[in-house]
Amino acid sequence: MATTRTATTRWEGTLFEGAGQVTLESSGLGTYDVSWPARAEEPGGKTSPEELIAAAHSSCFSMALSNGLAKAGTPPTSLDTKAEVTFQPGEGITGVKLTVRGTVDGISAEDFAAAAEAAKEGCPVSQALTGTTITLDAALA
């Protein structure tokens, strides 16, 4: 069964002087301020599209890796994943770096790295981001 999740943004003003708020409608978890300076310079307590993509990617990848490890008979005790989305004004998103550290009993470092690579390729968010380079650093904790 397909699911649809919704977020909305209200923006006021120009790109450089304006600001907006993005609301996570489906979950109702909150409304977050966004602005060009928060995107292209320092966050200053505001979020950005890239931070939201990083959140989506790190959680999707973790789910995919957890599932792949469990299917292989080595379910993880824990996975700590960081996604770093790089934005270059004038160019756009220029890359995503995934870093994962896992605690998984009964698996070699090589098999963990292979499972992580498969998760990177199979994660729906990775697939949605095929227009950018995604790198991976995977290791057991």
C-alpha positions in Angstrom: 0.0 0.0 0.0 1.5 3.3 -1.0 1.8 6.1 1.5 2.0 9.9 0.9 3.7 12.2 3.3 3.2 16.0 3.2 5.2 19.0 4.1 4.3 22.6 3.3 6.3 25.8 3.1 5.1 29.4 3.3 7.7 31.8 1.9 7.5 35.6 2.1 9.7 38.0 0.3 12.6 37.6 -2.1 15.1 34.8 -2.0 17.8 36.8 -0.4 15.8 39.0 2.0 12.8 36.8 2.6 12.2 33.9 4.9 9.8 31.0 5.3 8.5 28.2 7.5 8.4 24.6 6.5 5.8 22.5 8.4 5.9 18.7 8.7 2.2 18.2 8.0 1.9 14.4 8.0 3.5 13.9 11.4 2.5 17.2 12.9 6.0 17.3 14.5 6.6 20.9 14.0 7.2 24.0 11.9 10.8 25.2 11.2 12.1 28.5 10.0 14.1 28.5 6.7 16.0 31.3 4.9 18.7 31.8 2.3 21.4 32.7 4.8 20.6 29.6 6.8 21.0 27.6 3.6 24.1 29.3 2.1 25.9 30.5 5.2 25.4 29.6 8.9 22.2 27.9 10.1 21.5 30.4 12.9 18.9 28.2 14.4 17.1 27.6 11.1 16.9 24.6 8.9 17.5 24.2 5.1 16.3 21.9 2.3 19.7 20.1 2.5 19.3 19.4 6.2 15.9 18.0 5.6 17.3 15.8 2.8 20.1 14.7 5.2 17.5 13.7 7.8 15.5 11.7 5.2 18.6 10.0 3.8 20.2 9.0 7.1 16.9 7.5 8.3 16.1 5.8 5.0 19.6 4.3 4.7 19.5 3.1 8.3 16.2 1.3 7.7 17.5 -0.3 4.5 20.7 -1.4 6.1 18.9 -2.8 9.2 16.6 -4.8 6.9 19.4 -6.1 4.8 21.4 -7.2 7.8 18.4 -8.9 9.4 17.6 -10.8 6.1 21.2 -12.0 6.1 20.8 -13.4 9.6 22.9 -10.7 11.3 20.4 -8.2 12.7 22.2 -5.0 14.0 22.3 -4.1 17.7 22.6 -0.5 16.6 23.4 1.7 13.6 24.6 5.3 13.8 24.3 7.1 10.5 25.2 10.6 9.5 24.3 12.1 6.2 26.2 15.3 5.1 24.5 17.1 2.1 26.8 19.6 0.5 25.1 22.7 -1.2 27.1 25.0 -3.4 25.2 28.3 -4.2 24.9 28.6 -8.0 25.5 24.9 -8.5 23.1 23.1 -6.2 23.6 19.9 -4.2 27.0 18.7 -5.1 27.2 15.5 -3.0 26.0 13.4 -0.1 28.4 11.6 2.3 26.9 8.8 4.4 28.9 7.6 7.4 27.6 4.6 9.3 29.0 2.8 12.3 27.3 -0.4 13.3 27.3 -2.8 16.2 26.4 -6.2 14.6 27.3 -9.5 16.1 28.6 -12.3 13.8 29.5 -10.3 10.8 32.9 -9.4 9.2 33.9 -5.9 8.4 33.9 -6.8 4.7 30.3 -8.2 4.9 29.2 -5.1 6.8 30.6 -2.8 4.2 29.0 -4.9 1.4 25.6 -4.7 3.2 26.0 -1.0 3.6 26.8 -0.5 -0.1 23.7 -2.5 -1.0 21.6 -0.4 1.4 23.1 2.8 -0.2 22.1 1.6 -3.7 18.6 0.3 -2.6 17.5 3.0 -0.3 14.6 4.9 -1.9 16.1 8.2 -0.9 19.4 7.3 -2.5 17.5 6.3 -5.6 15.7 9.7 -5.6 19.1 11.5 -5.4 20.7 9.7 -8.4 21.6 13.1 -9.8 24.3 13.7 -7.3 27.3 11.7 -6.0 26.7 9.7 -2.9 29.8 8.4 -1.0 29.8 5.9 1.8 32.1 5.3 4.8 30.9 2.1 6.6 32.6 0.4 9.5 31.8 -1.7 12.5 31.8 0.2 15.8 
